[in-house]
Amino acid sequence: IGELAREEEISAFEFVRGQDIFSYGVHIAVVELDRETYKLKKIQYFAIDDTGRTINLLLTESQIVGGVAQGISHVFYESVGYGEGGALNVGSILEAGVAAAEDLPLDIESELYEYLSSHTHGSRGIGEAGTIGSLPCIVSAIEDAIGVRLRSAMVSPDRLWAVVKDVPVKRGSSSNYRRIEQLDRDAISEVGR
């Protein structure tokens, strides 16, 4: 571009300004885990999103609910690791652990608000709103449920059991979390295989 600029004049124009196109939202999750197996028993989920002008409310809400389901699937069912020599230990997305609809005990309430953006169309992007909000929200709810700060977003029941079983509760701590200073990653990867 620098060489081209020396040879002839370059003009540019602004197609769309990057401000005011992002959607805003609040996501809240309440999880119920089986205390013996650490399997997900129930999840109650609330998603409140500002979508700007919405043409089709059903499709927009479905996009958000589908993203939440994808986030839940990632947290509880998906797992990818590497073997010796750095080789990926899964050959396809099916081997990575994708949840089916019946695997997801969902109770999702979604509310959409239409605060128009400053653009002529008034809309906002919501393509990943459900996925982006759900993953950290669900992991935080699991941390609250088990009392342990997690270092991974992939928390299958086997991994939760491996993390929780040997962690003593610190008494008199100002934190509600049991701290894990060093995870034994080898033990967790053994359990995950």
TAWOGI-V72123 format. One record per residue. SS is DSSP state (2 for helix, 1 for strand, 0 for the rest). PHI is phi in whole degrees, -180 to 180 (none if undefined). Layout:
BEGIN
SS	PHI
SS	PHI
END
This chain:
BEGIN
0	none
2	-60
2	-68
2	-64
2	-65
2	-71
2	-85
0	-152
0	-73
0	-109
0	-118
0	-138
0	-138
0	-94
0	-80
0	-142
0	-78
0	-78
0	-87
0	63
0	-108
1	-82
0	-87
1	-120
1	-163
1	-130
1	-124
1	-132
1	-127
1	-124
1	-112
1	-122
1	-109
0	-71
0	-69
0	-89
0	-108
0	63
0	-80
1	-71
1	-93
1	-158
1	-134
1	-111
1	-132
1	-123
1	-125
1	-122
1	-132
1	-92
0	-107
1	68
0	-66
0	-116
0	-83
0	-127
2	-61
2	-63
2	-66
2	-66
2	-65
2	-63
2	-61
2	-70
2	-62
2	-63
2	-66
2	-63
2	-60
2	-64
2	-63
2	-63
2	-60
2	-62
2	-68
2	-96
0	-122
0	-86
0	-155
0	-130
0	-142
1	-126
0	-91
2	-64
2	79
2	82
0	-78
1	-63
0	-92
0	-128
0	-99
0	-153
2	-63
2	-65
2	-74
2	-78
0	97
0	-93
0	-77
0	-91
2	-56
2	-73
2	-81
0	-106
0	-76
1	-94
1	-138
1	-109
1	-113
1	-122
1	-122
1	-112
1	-118
0	-111
0	-94
0	-63
0	-77
0	-82
0	-77
0	-61
0	-81
0	75
1	-93
0	-133
1	-79
0	-129
0	-52
0	-116
2	-57
2	-67
2	-71
2	-65
2	-75
2	-74
2	-61
2	-67
2	-65
2	-70
2	-62
2	-63
2	-65
2	-66
2	-58
2	-63
2	-70
2	-101
0	75
1	-132
0	-78
0	-94
0	-115
0	-144
0	-90
0	-100
0	-128
0	-65
2	-54
2	-63
2	-68
2	-61
2	-60
2	-63
2	-77
2	-83
0	-60
0	-109
0	-97
0	-75
0	-81
0	-83
0	-85
0	74
0	-81
0	-78
0	-94
0	-83
0	-101
1	-82
0	-89
0	-112
0	-78
0	-139
0	-82
0	-85
2	-64
2	-65
2	-64
2	-67
2	-69
2	-63
2	-65
2	-73
0	-77
END
